[in-house]
Amino acid sequence: MTLDEVKCKFPWTDVVITERGAVGICCYTITTSPIGDLNKTPLPELWNGEKMKAWRQAFLRGEFAPECHQVAHLCPFMQKH
């Protein structure tokens, strides 16, 4: 699968940050699958870190987190395809 075929582009374009510093790929996955904590790790390290790389690789394989499937009816990115 190419990036153009991936439903959700968040792992390549955005992150969500809570007021306490938790970082996630989107508002639906941040509580259950955060990629890190800004209080402990700088954002560039999180952005280029192993967890983000794993998310990107999984999305390219067409594998989405359980949270993605659970909120597909709410997520505008998942609804596009």
mmJSON file of the N, C-alpha and C atoms, coordinates in Angstrom:
{"data_MODEL":{"atom_site":{
"group_PDB":["ATOM","ATOM","ATOM","ATOM","ATOM","ATOM","ATOM","ATOM","ATOM","ATOM","ATOM","ATOM","ATOM","ATOM","ATOM","ATOM","ATOM","ATOM","ATOM","ATOM","ATOM","ATOM","ATOM","ATOM","ATOM","ATOM","ATOM","ATOM","ATOM","ATOM","ATOM","ATOM","ATOM","ATOM","ATOM","ATOM","ATOM","ATOM","ATOM","ATOM","ATOM","ATOM","ATOM","ATOM","ATOM","ATOM","ATOM","ATOM","ATOM","ATOM","ATOM","ATOM","ATOM","ATOM","ATOM","ATOM","ATOM","ATOM","ATOM","ATOM","ATOM","ATOM","ATOM","ATOM","ATOM","ATOM","ATOM","ATOM","ATOM","ATOM","ATOM","ATOM","ATOM","ATOM","ATOM","ATOM","ATOM","ATOM","ATOM","ATOM","ATOM","ATOM","ATOM","ATOM","ATOM","ATOM","ATOM","ATOM","ATOM","ATOM","ATOM","ATOM","ATOM","ATOM","ATOM","ATOM","ATOM","ATOM","ATOM","ATOM","ATOM","ATOM","ATOM","ATOM","ATOM","ATOM","ATOM","ATOM","ATOM","ATOM","ATOM","ATOM","ATOM","ATOM","ATOM","ATOM","ATOM","ATOM","ATOM","ATOM","ATOM","ATOM","ATOM","ATOM","ATOM","ATOM","ATOM","ATOM","ATOM","ATOM","ATOM","ATOM","ATOM","ATOM","ATOM","ATOM","ATOM","ATOM","ATOM","ATOM","ATOM","ATOM","ATOM","ATOM","ATOM","ATOM","ATOM","ATOM","ATOM","ATOM","ATOM","ATOM","ATOM","ATOM","ATOM","ATOM","ATOM","ATOM","ATOM","ATOM","ATOM","ATOM","ATOM","ATOM","ATOM","ATOM","ATOM","ATOM","ATOM","ATOM","ATOM","ATOM","ATOM","ATOM","ATOM","ATOM","ATOM","ATOM","ATOM","ATOM","ATOM","ATOM","ATOM","ATOM","ATOM","ATOM","ATOM","ATOM","ATOM","ATOM","ATOM","ATOM","ATOM","ATOM","ATOM","ATOM","ATOM","ATOM","ATOM","ATOM","ATOM","ATOM","ATOM","ATOM","ATOM","ATOM","ATOM","ATOM","ATOM","ATOM","ATOM","ATOM","ATOM","ATOM","ATOM","ATOM","ATOM","ATOM","ATOM","ATOM","ATOM","ATOM","ATOM","ATOM","ATOM","ATOM","ATOM","ATOM","ATOM","ATOM","ATOM","ATOM","ATOM","ATOM","ATOM","ATOM","ATOM","ATOM","ATOM","ATOM","ATOM","ATOM","ATOM"],
"id":[1,2,3,4,5,6,7,8,9,10,11,12,13,14,15,16,17,18,19,20,21,22,23,24,25,26,27,28,29,30,31,32,33,34,35,36,37,38,39,40,41,42,43,44,45,46,47,48,49,50,51,52,53,54,55,56,57,58,59,60,61,62,63,64,65,66,67,68,69,70,71,72,73,74,75,76,77,78,79,80,81,82,83,84,85,86,87,88,89,90,91,92,93,94,95,96,97,98,99,100,101,102,103,104,105,106,107,108,109,110,111,112,113,114,115,116,117,118,119,120,121,122,123,124,125,126,127,128,129,130,131,132,133,134,135,136,137,138,139,140,141,142,143,144,145,146,147,148,149,150,151,152,153,154,155,156,157,158,159,160,161,162,163,164,165,166,167,168,169,170,171,172,173,174,175,176,177,178,179,180,181,182,183,184,185,186,187,188,189,190,191,192,193,194,195,196,197,198,199,200,201,202,203,204,205,206,207,208,209,210,211,212,213,214,215,216,217,218,219,220,221,222,223,224,225,226,227,228,229,230,231,232,233,234,235,236,237,238,239,240,241,242,243],
"type_symbol":["N","C","C","N","C","C","N","C","C","N","C","C","N","C","C","N","C","C","N","C","C","N","C","C","N","C","C","N","C","C","N","C","C","N","C","C","N","C","C","N","C","C","N","C","C","N","C","C","N","C","C","N","C","C","N","C","C","N","C","C","N","C","C","N","C","C","N","C","C","N","C","C","N","C","C","N","C","C","N","C","C","N","C","C","N","C","C","N","C","C","N","C","C","N","C","C","N","C","C","N","C","C","N","C","C","N","C","C","N","C","C","N","C","C","N","C","C","N","C","C","N","C","C","N","C","C","N","C","C","N","C","C","N","C","C","N","C","C","N","C","C","N","C","C","N","C","C","N","C","C","N","C","C","N","C","C","N","C","C","N","C","C","N","C","C","N","C","C","N","C","C","N","C","C","N","C","C","N","C","C","N","C","C","N","C","C","N","C","C","N","C","C","N","C","C","N","C","C","N","C","C","N","C","C","N","C","C","N","C","C","N","C","C","N","C","C","N","C","C","N","C","C","N","C","C","N","C","C","N","C","C","N","C","C","N","C","C","N","C","C","N","C","C"],
"label_atom_id":["N","CA","C","N","CA","C","N","CA","C","N","CA","C","N","CA","C","N","CA","C","N","CA","C","N","CA","C","N","CA","C","N","CA","C","N","CA","C","N","CA","C","N","CA","C","N","CA","C","N","CA","C","N","CA","C","N","CA","C","N","CA","C","N","CA","C","N","CA","C","N","CA","C","N","CA","C","N","CA","C","N","CA","C","N","CA","C","N","CA","C","N","CA","C","N","CA","C","N","CA","C","N","CA","C","N","CA","C","N","CA","C","N","CA","C","N","CA","C","N","CA","C","N","CA","C","N","CA","C","N","CA","C","N","CA","C","N","CA","C","N","CA","C","N","CA","C","N","CA","C","N","CA","C","N","CA","C","N","CA","C","N","CA","C","N","CA","C","N","CA","C","N","CA","C","N","CA","C","N","CA","C","N","CA","C","N","CA","C","N","CA","C","N","CA","C","N","CA","C","N","CA","C","N","CA","C","N","CA","C","N","CA","C","N","CA","C","N","CA","C","N","CA","C","N","CA","C","N","CA","C","N","CA","C","N","CA","C","N","CA","C","N","CA","C","N","CA","C","N","CA","C","N","CA","C","N","CA","C","N","CA","C","N","CA","C","N","CA","C","N","CA","C","N","CA","C","N","CA","C","N","CA","C"],
"label_alt_id":[null,null,null,null,null,null,null,null,null,null,null,null,null,null,null,null,null,null,null,null,null,null,null,null,null,null,null,null,null,null,null,null,null,null,null,null,null,null,null,null,null,null,null,null,null,null,null,null,null,null,null,null,null,null,null,null,null,null,null,null,null,null,null,null,null,null,null,null,null,null,null,null,null,null,null,null,null,null,null,null,null,null,null,null,null,null,null,null,null,null,null,null,null,null,null,null,null,null,null,null,null,null,null,null,null,null,null,null,null,null,null,null,null,null,null,null,null,null,null,null,null,null,null,null,null,null,null,null,null,null,null,null,null,null,null,null,null,null,null,null,null,null,null,null,null,null,null,null,null,null,null,null,null,null,null,null,null,null,null,null,null,null,null,null,null,null,null,null,null,null,null,null,null,null,null,null,null,null,null,null,null,null,null,null,null,null,null,null,null,null,null,null,null,null,null,null,null,null,null,null,null,null,null,null,null,null,null,null,null,null,null,null,null,null,null,null,null,null,null,null,null,null,null,null,null,null,null,null,null,null,null,null,null,null,null,null,null,null,null,null,null,null,null],
"label_comp_id":["MET","MET","MET","THR","THR","THR","LEU","LEU","LEU","ASP","ASP","ASP","GLU","GLU","GLU","VAL","VAL","VAL","LYS","LYS","LYS","CYS","CYS","CYS","LYS","LYS","LYS","PHE","PHE","PHE","PRO","PRO","PRO","TRP","TRP","TRP","THR","THR","THR","ASP","ASP","ASP","VAL","VAL","VAL","VAL","VAL","VAL","ILE","ILE","ILE","THR","THR","THR","GLU","GLU","GLU","ARG","ARG","ARG","GLY","GLY","GLY","ALA","ALA","ALA","VAL","VAL","VAL","GLY","GLY","GLY","ILE","ILE","ILE","CYS","CYS","CYS","CYS","CYS","CYS","TYR","TYR","TYR","THR","THR","THR","ILE","ILE","ILE","THR","THR","THR","THR","THR","THR","SER","SER","SER","PRO","PRO","PRO","ILE","ILE","ILE","GLY","GLY","GLY","ASP","ASP","ASP","LEU","LEU","LEU","ASN","ASN","ASN","LYS","LYS","LYS","THR","THR","THR","PRO","PRO","PRO","LEU","LEU","LEU","PRO","PRO","PRO","GLU","GLU","GLU","LEU","LEU","LEU","TRP","TRP","TRP","ASN","ASN","ASN","GLY","GLY","GLY","GLU","GLU","GLU","LYS","LYS","LYS","MET","MET","MET","LYS","LYS","LYS","ALA","ALA","ALA","TRP","TRP","TRP","ARG","ARG","ARG","GLN","GLN","GLN","ALA","ALA","ALA","PHE","PHE","PHE","LEU","LEU","LEU","ARG","ARG","ARG","GLY","GLY","GLY","GLU","GLU","GLU","PHE","PHE","PHE","ALA","ALA","ALA","PRO","PRO","PRO","GLU","GLU","GLU","CYS","CYS","CYS","HIS","HIS","HIS","GLN","GLN","GLN","VAL","VAL","VAL","ALA","ALA","ALA","HIS","HIS","HIS","LEU","LEU","LEU","CYS","CYS","CYS","PRO","PRO","PRO","PHE","PHE","PHE","MET","MET","MET","GLN","GLN","GLN","LYS","LYS","LYS","HIS","HIS","HIS"],
"label_asym_id":["A","A","A","A","A","A","A","A","A","A","A","A","A","A","A","A","A","A","A","A","A","A","A","A","A","A","A","A","A","A","A","A","A","A","A","A","A","A","A","A","A","A","A","A","A","A","A","A","A","A","A","A","A","A","A","A","A","A","A","A","A","A","A","A","A","A","A","A","A","A","A","A","A","A","A","A","A","A","A","A","A","A","A","A","A","A","A","A","A","A","A","A","A","A","A","A","A","A","A","A","A","A","A","A","A","A","A","A","A","A","A","A","A","A","A","A","A","A","A","A","A","A","A","A","A","A","A","A","A","A","A","A","A","A","A","A","A","A","A","A","A","A","A","A","A","A","A","A","A","A","A","A","A","A","A","A","A","A","A","A","A","A","A","A","A","A","A","A","A","A","A","A","A","A","A","A","A","A","A","A","A","A","A","A","A","A","A","A","A","A","A","A","A","A","A","A","A","A","A","A","A","A","A","A","A","A","A","A","A","A","A","A","A","A","A","A","A","A","A","A","A","A","A","A","A","A","A","A","A","A","A","A","A","A","A","A","A","A","A","A","A","A","A"],
"label_entity_id":["1","1","1","1","1","1","1","1","1","1","1","1","1","1","1","1","1","1","1","1","1","1","1","1","1","1","1","1","1","1","1","1","1","1","1","1","1","1","1","1","1","1","1","1","1","1","1","1","1","1","1","1","1","1","1","1","1","1","1","1","1","1","1","1","1","1","1","1","1","1","1","1","1","1","1","1","1","1","1","1","1","1","1","1","1","1","1","1","1","1","1","1","1","1","1","1","1","1","1","1","1","1","1","1","1","1","1","1","1","1","1","1","1","1","1","1","1","1","1","1","1","1","1","1","1","1","1","1","1","1","1","1","1","1","1","1","1","1","1","1","1","1","1","1","1","1","1","1","1","1","1","1","1","1","1","1","1","1","1","1","1","1","1","1","1","1","1","1","1","1","1","1","1","1","1","1","1","1","1","1","1","1","1","1","1","1","1","1","1","1","1","1","1","1","1","1","1","1","1","1","1","1","1","1","1","1","1","1","1","1","1","1","1","1","1","1","1","1","1","1","1","1","1","1","1","1","1","1","1","1","1","1","1","1","1","1","1","1","1","1","1","1","1"],
"label_seq_id":[1,1,1,2,2,2,3,3,3,4,4,4,5,5,5,6,6,6,7,7,7,8,8,8,9,9,9,10,10,10,11,11,11,12,12,12,13,13,13,14,14,14,15,15,15,16,16,16,17,17,17,18,18,18,19,19,19,20,20,20,21,21,21,22,22,22,23,23,23,24,24,24,25,25,25,26,26,26,27,27,27,28,28,28,29,29,29,30,30,30,31,31,31,32,32,32,33,33,33,34,34,34,35,35,35,36,36,36,37,37,37,38,38,38,39,39,39,40,40,40,41,41,41,42,42,42,43,43,43,44,44,44,45,45,45,46,46,46,47,47,47,48,48,48,49,49,49,50,50,50,51,51,51,52,52,52,53,53,53,54,54,54,55,55,55,56,56,56,57,57,57,58,58,58,59,59,59,60,60,60,61,61,61,62,62,62,63,63,63,64,64,64,65,65,65,66,66,66,67,67,67,68,68,68,69,69,69,70,70,70,71,71,71,72,72,72,73,73,73,74,74,74,75,75,75,76,76,76,77,77,77,78,78,78,79,79,79,80,80,80,81,81,81],
"pdbx_PDB_ins_code":[null,null,null,null,null,null,null,null,null,null,null,null,null,null,null,null,null,null,null,null,null,null,null,null,null,null,null,null,null,null,null,null,null,null,null,null,null,null,null,null,null,null,null,null,null,null,null,null,null,null,null,null,null,null,null,null,null,null,null,null,null,null,null,null,null,null,null,null,null,null,null,null,null,null,null,null,null,null,null,null,null,null,null,null,null,null,null,null,null,null,null,null,null,null,null,null,null,null,null,null,null,null,null,null,null,null,null,null,null,null,null,null,null,null,null,null,null,null,null,null,null,null,null,null,null,null,null,null,null,null,null,null,null,null,null,null,null,null,null,null,null,null,null,null,null,null,null,null,null,null,null,null,null,null,null,null,null,null,null,null,null,null,null,null,null,null,null,null,null,null,null,null,null,null,null,null,null,null,null,null,null,null,null,null,null,null,null,null,null,null,null,null,null,null,null,null,null,null,null,null,null,null,null,null,null,null,null,null,null,null,null,null,null,null,null,null,null,null,null,null,null,null,null,null,null,null,null,null,null,null,null,null,null,null,null,null,null,null,null,null,null,null,null],
"Cartn_x":[0.848,0.0,0.898,0.51,1.261,0.612,1.333,0.792,-0.497,-0.595,-1.828,-3.026,-2.789,-3.871,-4.251,-3.43,-3.691,-4.856,-5.793,-6.977,-6.619,-5.812,-5.483,-4.038,-3.851,-2.508,-1.897,-2.613,-2.117,-0.698,-0.311,1.058,2.143,1.777,2.736,2.547,1.433,1.136,0.885,0.395,-0.079,0.238,0.148,0.069,-0.928,-1.419,-2.309,-1.555,-1.623,-0.933,-1.942,-1.99,-2.901,-2.263,-3.073,-2.573,-1.531,-1.487,-0.491,0.749,0.777,1.962,1.935,0.832,0.74,0.635,1.307,1.318,0.752,-0.132,-0.716,-0.902,-1.247,-1.419,-2.752,-3.738,-5.02,-5.786,-6.878,-7.647,-8.315,-8.47,-9.113,-8.148,-6.873,-5.907,-5.025,-5.086,-4.133,-4.251,-5.435,-5.569,-5.179,-5.399,-5.108,-3.768,-3.289,-2.035,-1.167,-0.803,0.028,1.408,2.014,3.368,4.437,4.037,5.013,4.496,5.432,5.123,6.131,5.648,6.54,7.292,6.801,7.513,8.78,8.864,10.004,10.843,10.208,10.883,10.535,11.517,11.228,10.399,9.576,8.686,9.428,10.563,11.251,11.642,12.008,12.343,11.108,9.979,8.74,8.314,8.365,7.946,8.751,10.029,10.909,11.209,10.525,10.789,10.176,10.482,10.041,8.521,7.824,6.363,5.716,6.189,5.633,5.987,7.205,7.589,6.712,6.409,5.552,4.147,3.594,2.271,2.287,3.301,3.372,3.461,4.31,4.45,3.15,2.489,1.218,0.174,0.087,-0.897,-0.59,0.68,1.049,0.685,0.656,0.232,-1.295,-1.981,-3.439,-3.918,-3.026,-3.366,-3.587,-4.769,-5.104,-5.329,-5.164,-5.373,-6.836,-7.129,-8.524,-9.337,-8.708,-9.414,-9.874,-9.068,-9.42,-10.709,-10.801,-11.993,-13.213,-12.986,-14.097,-14.682,-13.876,-14.364,-14.463,-14.344,-14.363,-15.598,-16.71,-17.947,-17.905,-16.98,-16.839,-15.698,-14.684,-13.46,-13.638,-13.476,-13.647,-12.608,-11.437,-10.416,-10.743,-11.254,-11.611,-12.867,-13.722,-14.945,-14.708,-13.586,-13.308,-13.12,-12.731,-12.429,-13.359],
"Cartn_y":[-1.168,0.0,1.237,2.235,3.485,4.486,5.551,6.581,7.168,7.284,7.806,6.905,5.625,4.67,4.536,5.055,4.946,5.847,5.309,6.077,7.251,7.016,8.037,8.483,9.768,10.323,10.873,10.813,11.413,10.988,9.715,9.367,10.095,10.706,11.449,12.962,13.412,14.844,15.533,14.817,15.455,14.627,15.282,14.611,15.398,14.753,15.398,15.427,16.569,16.726,17.163,16.439,16.82,17.902,18.492,19.538,19.009,17.706,17.103,16.608,16.765,16.408,15.064,14.318,13.047,13.338,12.517,12.693,11.439,11.636,10.521,10.886,9.899,10.209,10.879,10.676,11.359,11.373,12.081,12.204,10.896,9.965,8.695,7.682,7.792,6.797,7.302,8.581,9.145,8.536,8.179,7.647,6.172,5.419,3.986,3.618,4.425,4.106,5.352,6.028,7.226,6.858,7.785,7.524,8.051,8.872,9.364,10.495,11.105,12.158,13.288,14.492,15.63,16.036,15.613,15.894,15.05,14.009,13.095,13.057,13.344,13.193,14.367,14.973,16.066,15.578,16.461,16.097,15.534,16.106,15.506,14.043,13.709,12.313,11.424,11.915,11.14,10.995,12.077,12.081,11.078,10.979,10.079,8.779,8.548,7.386,6.094,5.043,3.7,3.542,4.152,4.002,4.639,5.821,6.45,5.646,5.139,4.307,3.065,2.479,1.289,1.62,2.764,3.189,3.355,4.038,4.289,2.988,2.084,0.809,0.007,-0.004,-0.727,-0.141,1.181,1.817,1.508,1.483,1.144,-0.294,-1.158,-2.555,-2.698,-1.594,-1.649,-2.117,-2.121,-2.558,-1.337,-1.216,-0.085,-0.553,0.35,0.036,-0.293,-1.077,-1.36,-0.077,0.952,2.221,2.798,2.625,3.145,2.497,1.198,0.49,0.849,1.066,1.389,2.764,3.689,5.057,5.4,4.418,4.679,5.454,5.227,5.937,7.403,7.768,9.142,9.885,9.161,9.758,10.15,11.433,11.855,11.252,10.92,10.336,8.899,8.146,6.762,6.673,7.672,7.665,7.964,8.566,8.963,7.771,6.629,5.465,4.331],
"Cartn_z":[0.0,0.0,0.0,-0.765,-0.786,0.166,0.453,1.339,0.772,-0.546,-1.159,-0.888,-0.678,-0.447,1.028,1.918,3.354,3.73,4.481,4.882,5.777,6.765,7.76,7.578,7.425,7.219,8.504,9.619,10.862,11.246,11.106,11.511,10.723,9.603,8.78,8.866,9.443,9.371,10.706,11.698,12.921,14.156,15.285,16.578,17.418,18.436,19.403,20.728,21.401,22.677,23.729,24.833,25.909,26.771,27.628,28.528,29.511,29.706,30.603,29.872,28.547,27.779,27.084,27.206,26.486,24.989,24.183,22.739,22.088,21.13,20.393,18.942,18.113,16.696,16.411,17.281,17.099,18.418,18.428,19.671,20.076,19.148,19.473,20.082,19.763,20.246,21.379,21.694,22.655,24.049,24.491,25.849,25.943,24.889,24.946,24.314,23.383,22.684,22.494,23.574,23.412,22.863,22.147,21.642,22.584,23.536,24.489,25.344,26.063,27.023,26.842,26.534,26.327,27.587,28.736,29.974,30.11,29.296,29.375,28.102,26.96,25.673,24.759,24.103,23.17,21.97,21.449,20.339,19.128,18.688,17.54,17.762,18.988,19.281,19.207,19.685,19.598,18.145,17.386,15.982,15.156,15.448,14.694,15.432,16.536,17.368,16.869,17.592,17.208,17.199,18.145,18.171,16.943,16.55,15.344,14.105,14.053,12.912,12.833,13.979,14.004,13.523,13.969,13.497,11.976,11.467,10.022,9.24,9.681,8.987,9.025,10.166,10.282,9.339,9.281,8.403,6.945,6.57,5.194,4.859,5.855,5.636,5.685,5.964,6.069,7.422,8.407,9.758,10.638,11.167,12.017,13.44,14.367,15.782,16.03,17.049,17.383,17.561,18.119,18.301,16.967,15.935,14.612,14.098,14.275,13.817,14.66,15.941,16.841,16.562,16.067,15.833,14.352,13.488,12.045,11.621,12.291,11.943,12.369,13.255,13.73,13.029,12.654,12.125,10.66,10.334,8.944,7.997,8.498,7.649,7.288,8.245,7.978,7.116,7.15,6.362,4.891,4.563,3.185,2.269,2.821,1.977,2.265],
"occupancy":[1.0,1.0,1.0,1.0,1.0,1.0,1.0,1.0,1.0,1.0,1.0,1.0,1.0,1.0,1.0,1.0,1.0,1.0,1.0,1.0,1.0,1.0,1.0,1.0,1.0,1.0,1.0,1.0,1.0,1.0,1.0,1.0,1.0,1.0,1.0,1.0,1.0,1.0,1.0,1.0,1.0,1.0,1.0,1.0,1.0,1.0,1.0,1.0,1.0,1.0,1.0,1.0,1.0,1.0,1.0,1.0,1.0,1.0,1.0,1.0,1.0,1.0,1.0,1.0,1.0,1.0,1.0,1.0,1.0,1.0,1.0,1.0,1.0,1.0,1.0,1.0,1.0,1.0,1.0,1.0,1.0,1.0,1.0,1.0,1.0,1.0,1.0,1.0,1.0,1.0,1.0,1.0,1.0,1.0,1.0,1.0,1.0,1.0,1.0,1.0,1.0,1.0,1.0,1.0,1.0,1.0,1.0,1.0,1.0,1.0,1.0,1.0,1.0,1.0,1.0,1.0,1.0,1.0,1.0,1.0,1.0,1.0,1.0,1.0,1.0,1.0,1.0,1.0,1.0,1.0,1.0,1.0,1.0,1.0,1.0,1.0,1.0,1.0,1.0,1.0,1.0,1.0,1.0,1.0,1.0,1.0,1.0,1.0,1.0,1.0,1.0,1.0,1.0,1.0,1.0,1.0,1.0,1.0,1.0,1.0,1.0,1.0,1.0,1.0,1.0,1.0,1.0,1.0,1.0,1.0,1.0,1.0,1.0,1.0,1.0,1.0,1.0,1.0,1.0,1.0,1.0,1.0,1.0,1.0,1.0,1.0,1.0,1.0,1.0,1.0,1.0,1.0,1.0,1.0,1.0,1.0,1.0,1.0,1.0,1.0,1.0,1.0,1.0,1.0,1.0,1.0,1.0,1.0,1.0,1.0,1.0,1.0,1.0,1.0,1.0,1.0,1.0,1.0,1.0,1.0,1.0,1.0,1.0,1.0,1.0,1.0,1.0,1.0,1.0,1.0,1.0,1.0,1.0,1.0,1.0,1.0,1.0,1.0,1.0,1.0,1.0,1.0,1.0],
"B_iso_or_equiv":[0.0,0.0,0.0,0.0,0.0,0.0,0.0,0.0,0.0,0.0,0.0,0.0,0.0,0.0,0.0,0.0,0.0,0.0,0.0,0.0,0.0,0.0,0.0,0.0,0.0,0.0,0.0,0.0,0.0,0.0,0.0,0.0,0.0,0.0,0.0,0.0,0.0,0.0,0.0,0.0,0.0,0.0,0.0,0.0,0.0,0.0,0.0,0.0,0.0,0.0,0.0,0.0,0.0,0.0,0.0,0.0,0.0,0.0,0.0,0.0,0.0,0.0,0.0,0.0,0.0,0.0,0.0,0.0,0.0,0.0,0.0,0.0,0.0,0.0,0.0,0.0,0.0,0.0,0.0,0.0,0.0,0.0,0.0,0.0,0.0,0.0,0.0,0.0,0.0,0.0,0.0,0.0,0.0,0.0,0.0,0.0,0.0,0.0,0.0,0.0,0.0,0.0,0.0,0.0,0.0,0.0,0.0,0.0,0.0,0.0,0.0,0.0,0.0,0.0,0.0,0.0,0.0,0.0,0.0,0.0,0.0,0.0,0.0,0.0,0.0,0.0,0.0,0.0,0.0,0.0,0.0,0.0,0.0,0.0,0.0,0.0,0.0,0.0,0.0,0.0,0.0,0.0,0.0,0.0,0.0,0.0,0.0,0.0,0.0,0.0,0.0,0.0,0.0,0.0,0.0,0.0,0.0,0.0,0.0,0.0,0.0,0.0,0.0,0.0,0.0,0.0,0.0,0.0,0.0,0.0,0.0,0.0,0.0,0.0,0.0,0.0,0.0,0.0,0.0,0.0,0.0,0.0,0.0,0.0,0.0,0.0,0.0,0.0,0.0,0.0,0.0,0.0,0.0,0.0,0.0,0.0,0.0,0.0,0.0,0.0,0.0,0.0,0.0,0.0,0.0,0.0,0.0,0.0,0.0,0.0,0.0,0.0,0.0,0.0,0.0,0.0,0.0,0.0,0.0,0.0,0.0,0.0,0.0,0.0,0.0,0.0,0.0,0.0,0.0,0.0,0.0,0.0,0.0,0.0,0.0,0.0,0.0,0.0,0.0,0.0,0.0,0.0,0.0],
"pdbx_formal_charge":[null,null,null,null,null,null,null,null,null,null,null,null,null,null,null,null,null,null,null,null,null,null,null,null,null,null,null,null,null,null,null,null,null,null,null,null,null,null,null,null,null,null,null,null,null,null,null,null,null,null,null,null,null,null,null,null,null,null,null,null,null,null,null,null,null,null,null,null,null,null,null,null,null,null,null,null,null,null,null,null,null,null,null,null,null,null,null,null,null,null,null,null,null,null,null,null,null,null,null,null,null,null,null,null,null,null,null,null,null,null,null,null,null,null,null,null,null,null,null,null,null,null,null,null,null,null,null,null,null,null,null,null,null,null,null,null,null,null,null,null,null,null,null,null,null,null,null,null,null,null,null,null,null,null,null,null,null,null,null,null,null,null,null,null,null,null,null,null,null,null,null,null,null,null,null,null,null,null,null,null,null,null,null,null,null,null,null,null,null,null,null,null,null,null,null,null,null,null,null,null,null,null,null,null,null,null,null,null,null,null,null,null,null,null,null,null,null,null,null,null,null,null,null,null,null,null,null,null,null,null,null,null,null,null,null,null,null,null,null,null,null,null,null],
"auth_seq_id":[1,1,1,2,2,2,3,3,3,4,4,4,5,5,5,6,6,6,7,7,7,8,8,8,9,9,9,10,10,10,11,11,11,12,12,12,13,13,13,14,14,14,15,15,15,16,16,16,17,17,17,18,18,18,19,19,19,20,20,20,21,21,21,22,22,22,23,23,23,24,24,24,25,25,25,26,26,26,27,27,27,28,28,28,29,29,29,30,30,30,31,31,31,32,32,32,33,33,33,34,34,34,35,35,35,36,36,36,37,37,37,38,38,38,39,39,39,40,40,40,41,41,41,42,42,42,43,43,43,44,44,44,45,45,45,46,46,46,47,47,47,48,48,48,49,49,49,50,50,50,51,51,51,52,52,52,53,53,53,54,54,54,55,55,55,56,56,56,57,57,57,58,58,58,59,59,59,60,60,60,61,61,61,62,62,62,63,63,63,64,64,64,65,65,65,66,66,66,67,67,67,68,68,68,69,69,69,70,70,70,71,71,71,72,72,72,73,73,73,74,74,74,75,75,75,76,76,76,77,77,77,78,78,78,79,79,79,80,80,80,81,81,81],
"auth_comp_id":["MET","MET","MET","THR","THR","THR","LEU","LEU","LEU","ASP","ASP","ASP","GLU","GLU","GLU","VAL","VAL","VAL","LYS","LYS","LYS","CYS","CYS","CYS","LYS","LYS","LYS","PHE","PHE","PHE","PRO","PRO","PRO","TRP","TRP","TRP","THR","THR","THR","ASP","ASP","ASP","VAL","VAL","VAL","VAL","VAL","VAL","ILE","ILE","ILE","THR","THR","THR","GLU","GLU","GLU","ARG","ARG","ARG","GLY","GLY","GLY","ALA","ALA","ALA","VAL","VAL","VAL","GLY","GLY","GLY","ILE","ILE","ILE","CYS","CYS","CYS","CYS","CYS","CYS","TYR","TYR","TYR","THR","THR","THR","ILE","ILE","ILE","THR","THR","THR","THR","THR","THR","SER","SER","SER","PRO","PRO","PRO","ILE","ILE","ILE","GLY","GLY","GLY","ASP","ASP","ASP","LEU","LEU","LEU","ASN","ASN","ASN","LYS","LYS","LYS","THR","THR","THR","PRO","PRO","PRO","LEU","LEU","LEU","PRO","PRO","PRO","GLU","GLU","GLU","LEU","LEU","LEU","TRP","TRP","TRP","ASN","ASN","ASN","GLY","GLY","GLY","GLU","GLU","GLU","LYS","LYS","LYS","MET","MET","MET","LYS","LYS","LYS","ALA","ALA","ALA","TRP","TRP","TRP","ARG","ARG","ARG","GLN","GLN","GLN","ALA","ALA","ALA","PHE","PHE","PHE","LEU","LEU","LEU","ARG","ARG","ARG","GLY","GLY","GLY","GLU","GLU","GLU","PHE","PHE","PHE","ALA","ALA","ALA","PRO","PRO","PRO","GLU","GLU","GLU","CYS","CYS","CYS","HIS","HIS","HIS","GLN","GLN","GLN","VAL","VAL","VAL","ALA","ALA","ALA","HIS","HIS","HIS","LEU","LEU","LEU","CYS","CYS","CYS","PRO","PRO","PRO","PHE","PHE","PHE","MET","MET","MET","GLN","GLN","GLN","LYS","LYS","LYS","HIS","HIS","HIS"],
"auth_asym_id":["A","A","A","A","A","A","A","A","A","A","A","A","A","A","A","A","A","A","A","A","A","A","A","A","A","A","A","A","A","A","A","A","A","A","A","A","A","A","A","A","A","A","A","A","A","A","A","A","A","A","A","A","A","A","A","A","A","A","A","A","A","A","A","A","A","A","A","A","A","A","A","A","A","A","A","A","A","A","A","A","A","A","A","A","A","A","A","A","A","A","A","A","A","A","A","A","A","A","A","A","A","A","A","A","A","A","A","A","A","A","A","A","A","A","A","A","A","A","A","A","A","A","A","A","A","A","A","A","A","A","A","A","A","A","A","A","A","A","A","A","A","A","A","A","A","A","A","A","A","A","A","A","A","A","A","A","A","A","A","A","A","A","A","A","A","A","A","A","A","A","A","A","A","A","A","A","A","A","A","A","A","A","A","A","A","A","A","A","A","A","A","A","A","A","A","A","A","A","A","A","A","A","A","A","A","A","A","A","A","A","A","A","A","A","A","A","A","A","A","A","A","A","A","A","A","A","A","A","A","A","A","A","A","A","A","A","A","A","A","A","A","A","A"],
"auth_atom_id":["N","CA","C","N","CA","C","N","CA","C","N","CA","C","N","CA","C","N","CA","C","N","CA","C","N","CA","C","N","CA","C","N","CA","C","N","CA","C","N","CA","C","N","CA","C","N","CA","C","N","CA","C","N","CA","C","N","CA","C","N","CA","C","N","CA","C","N","CA","C","N","CA","C","N","CA","C","N","CA","C","N","CA","C","N","CA","C","N","CA","C","N","CA","C","N","CA","C","N","CA","C","N","CA","C","N","CA","C","N","CA","C","N","CA","C","N","CA","C","N","CA","C","N","CA","C","N","CA","C","N","CA","C","N","CA","C","N","CA","C","N","CA","C","N","CA","C","N","CA","C","N","CA","C","N","CA","C","N","CA","C","N","CA","C","N","CA","C","N","CA","C","N","CA","C","N","CA","C","N","CA","C","N","CA","C","N","CA","C","N","CA","C","N","CA","C","N","CA","C","N","CA","C","N","CA","C","N","CA","C","N","CA","C","N","CA","C","N","CA","C","N","CA","C","N","CA","C","N","CA","C","N","CA","C","N","CA","C","N","CA","C","N","CA","C","N","CA","C","N","CA","C","N","CA","C","N","CA","C","N","CA","C","N","CA","C","N","CA","C","N","CA","C","N","CA","C","N","CA","C","N","CA","C"],
"pdbx_PDB_model_num":[1,1,1,1,1,1,1,1,1,1,1,1,1,1,1,1,1,1,1,1,1,1,1,1,1,1,1,1,1,1,1,1,1,1,1,1,1,1,1,1,1,1,1,1,1,1,1,1,1,1,1,1,1,1,1,1,1,1,1,1,1,1,1,1,1,1,1,1,1,1,1,1,1,1,1,1,1,1,1,1,1,1,1,1,1,1,1,1,1,1,1,1,1,1,1,1,1,1,1,1,1,1,1,1,1,1,1,1,1,1,1,1,1,1,1,1,1,1,1,1,1,1,1,1,1,1,1,1,1,1,1,1,1,1,1,1,1,1,1,1,1,1,1,1,1,1,1,1,1,1,1,1,1,1,1,1,1,1,1,1,1,1,1,1,1,1,1,1,1,1,1,1,1,1,1,1,1,1,1,1,1,1,1,1,1,1,1,1,1,1,1,1,1,1,1,1,1,1,1,1,1,1,1,1,1,1,1,1,1,1,1,1,1,1,1,1,1,1,1,1,1,1,1,1,1,1,1,1,1,1,1,1,1,1,1,1,1,1,1,1,1,1,1]
}}}
